[in-house]
Amino acid sequence: MMNRIFLTAYQGPMGAVKSSDIGASLRLMGKGMLGIFIVMLLIFLVIVILNKLSGRKK
């Protein structure tokens, strides 16, 4: 009950905060985190491929 009152009555510096705004910001944050994960995975794959192509010197 406290959370419901907080989300409906919160007045931020830019105005009232709606629960739909919180949901939209969480979706946007999720997309950003997914993008970061994909870029990290691509960098890892490029490093693995370059290591395989260059071979190891003895």
C-alpha atoms as a printed R data frame, in Angstrom:
   type eleno elety resid chain resno      x       y       z
1  ATOM     1    CA   MET     A     1  0.000   0.000   0.000
2  ATOM     2    CA   MET     A     2  2.872   2.352   0.756
3  ATOM     3    CA   ASN     A     3  4.355   1.788  -2.734
4  ATOM     4    CA   ARG     A     4  1.054   2.594  -4.407
5  ATOM     5    CA   ILE     A     5  0.761   5.860  -2.498
6  ATOM     6    CA   PHE     A     6  4.405   6.706  -3.271
7  ATOM     7    CA   LEU     A     7  4.028   6.104  -7.007
8  ATOM     8    CA   THR     A     8  0.834   8.087  -7.345
9  ATOM     9    CA   ALA     A     9  1.758  10.974  -5.087
10 ATOM    10    CA   TYR     A    10  5.427  11.494  -5.959
11 ATOM    11    CA   GLN     A    11  6.213  14.975  -7.222
12 ATOM    12    CA   GLY     A    12  9.630  15.084  -8.877
13 ATOM    13    CA   PRO     A    13 11.590  18.192  -9.844
14 ATOM    14    CA   MET     A    14 10.118  18.044 -13.377
15 ATOM    15    CA   GLY     A    15  6.545  17.345 -12.264
16 ATOM    16    CA   ALA     A    16  4.402  14.411 -11.259
17 ATOM    17    CA   VAL     A    17  5.812  10.927 -11.873
18 ATOM    18    CA   LYS     A    18  3.377   8.390 -13.332
19 ATOM    19    CA   SER     A    19  3.757   4.628 -13.164
20 ATOM    20    CA   SER     A    20  3.729   4.518 -16.986
21 ATOM    21    CA   ASP     A    21  6.830   6.757 -16.947
22 ATOM    22    CA   ILE     A    22  8.591   4.308 -14.637
23 ATOM    23    CA   GLY     A    23  7.687   1.387 -16.911
24 ATOM    24    CA   ALA     A    24  8.940   3.250 -19.984
25 ATOM    25    CA   SER     A    25 12.220   4.113 -18.280
26 ATOM    26    CA   LEU     A    26 12.746   0.481 -17.232
27 ATOM    27    CA   ARG     A    27 12.138  -0.700 -20.810
28 ATOM    28    CA   LEU     A    28 14.625   1.872 -22.107
29 ATOM    29    CA   MET     A    29 17.192   0.834 -19.499
30 ATOM    30    CA   GLY     A    30 16.712  -2.822 -20.474
31 ATOM    31    CA   LYS     A    31 17.345  -2.021 -24.141
32 ATOM    32    CA   GLY     A    32 20.505  -0.148 -23.201
33 ATOM    33    CA   MET     A    33 21.795  -3.013 -21.080
34 ATOM    34    CA   LEU     A    34 21.026  -5.486 -23.884
35 ATOM    35    CA   GLY     A    35 22.950  -3.287 -26.318
36 ATOM    36    CA   ILE     A    36 25.966  -3.173 -24.006
37 ATOM    37    CA   PHE     A    37 25.868  -6.970 -23.631
38 ATOM    38    CA   ILE     A    38 25.709  -7.469 -27.419
39 ATOM    39    CA   VAL     A    39 28.676  -5.131 -28.000
40 ATOM    40    CA   MET     A    40 30.722  -6.924 -25.329
41 ATOM    41    CA   LEU     A    41 29.888 -10.271 -26.948
42 ATOM    42    CA   LEU     A    42 30.929  -8.987 -30.383
43 ATOM    43    CA   ILE     A    43 34.248  -7.680 -29.023
44 ATOM    44    CA   PHE     A    44 34.880 -11.046 -27.353
45 ATOM    45    CA   LEU     A    45 34.138 -12.918 -30.595
46 ATOM    46    CA   VAL     A    46 36.461 -10.655 -32.604
47 ATOM    47    CA   ILE     A    47 39.265 -11.282 -30.106
48 ATOM    48    CA   VAL     A    48 38.722 -15.059 -30.252
49 ATOM    49    CA   ILE     A    49 38.685 -15.046 -34.067
50 ATOM    50    CA   LEU     A    50 41.838 -12.899 -34.268
51 ATOM    51    CA   ASN     A    51 43.625 -15.216 -31.819
52 ATOM    52    CA   LYS     A    52 42.713 -18.254 -33.923
53 ATOM    53    CA   LEU     A    53 43.767 -16.609 -37.183
54 ATOM    54    CA   SER     A    54 47.096 -15.288 -35.937
55 ATOM    55    CA   GLY     A    55 48.160 -18.519 -34.290
56 ATOM    56    CA   ARG     A    56 50.588 -18.843 -31.408
57 ATOM    57    CA   LYS     A    57 54.292 -18.300 -31.870
58 ATOM    58    CA   LYS     A    58 56.580 -20.777 -30.152
